[in-house]
Amino acid sequence: MKSRPYSRPCAERDRQSGFSLVELLVALGVTGIVLGAVVQFFSQHAHAMRTHTFRIETQQALRGALDAIARDVRLAGACLPTNGDFVALDGTDSPDGDSITIRTGLTRDNLSCVFGTTTADAGAGTTTFAVDDGDDFVVDKLAYVRDPNGSGELFRVTGHGTNTVSVSPGAGQFYPAGSTVYAVDQRRYTLDSGLDPPVLFLQIDWQEAVPFAAGIRELEILYVLDQNCPTCDIIDLSSPIDTATWWLVNEVIVTAVAESVGGTRPGDFATLTQTVRAKPRNLLP
C-alpha cells in the first residue's frame, strides 16, 4: 500500500510564513525605544564633552595669562638699579581692568647683566652715548640711562657699537660721565574689556600691543608693601604712589576672571576666577 506524503495543516504553514502585523508593531516599538535611548545618551555625552571643552579652554587661557604675569613679576628689577628712581614695576588702576608694566634687565648667555658706563658727558638732546661696552644691546629694545644721582629715563635703542649706544628720543637731561646705560626688556599687560570677547593684551617694549589671552573679563592687581607687617599694607593704584612707596613693594597679587569664548548654547559658558601671588625677588631686601 503506497503511503501518502505528510502535509502540515494550513494554520501551521500560515504561522511560519512571516511575522504578523502585531509582531512587527511590537518590534518597531522596541527598536524605537532603544534607538531613542541611544540617541539621548550620545546627545547628552556630546553636550557634556562640549561643555567640558569650553571649560578647559577657559581654564587654560586664565592659567596661561596669570602664569605669564607671575613669571615676569618674579623677574622684575633683575639687572636694574636698586635705588633712586623706581623702574621695575608700574601700572594703572581702572574699573575696566588694571594694567601692569614689568621691566627686567637683559642678560648675556653667561647670565651677566647687559649694561655700559658712559665715558663722556652727554647733554640734553643727546642721541648717542659713549660707553665702555655697547656690544650686547639690542636694536628696538629699550635702554634705561641713569644719572649717578638716581634720576633716569627710558629710551628706544636705535643702534649700538663696541663703545656707543644710540637712542630715541634725545636725552631729556644732562648725564655726566659715569652714568649707567642698562639694556631693558619691558612687558605691559593691559585689559580691553570693551571688546567682545574681552582680550588681555601684551605689549613688549614700545611695540604694538598684541592679543595675549581672549576671554579675560576682569584683571585686578594689588601690591603688598613691606610696611606694618606681619599683616602688611596692601594697596592698589587708585591714586599715584611715589618712588619711596614703590620701593616697599614685596609682593604682587593678581586676580583675573575669565569667561568661555565661542559658545552658542547656555551650557557652553563657563566663568572662572583665579588669584596668584608673586614676589619680585630682585627687589627684596
PyMOL commands that set and color helices and strands:
alter all, ss='L'
color gray80, all
select helices_A, chain A and resi 10-15+21-75+243-246+266-268+281-283
alter helices_A, ss='H'
color red, helices_A
select strands_A, chain A and resi 89-92+99-105+115-117+128-130+142-146+152-161+164-168+180-192+199-204+210-214+216-225+234-235+249-259+271-278
alter strands_A, ss='S'
color yellow, strands_A
deselect
rebuild
show_as cartoon
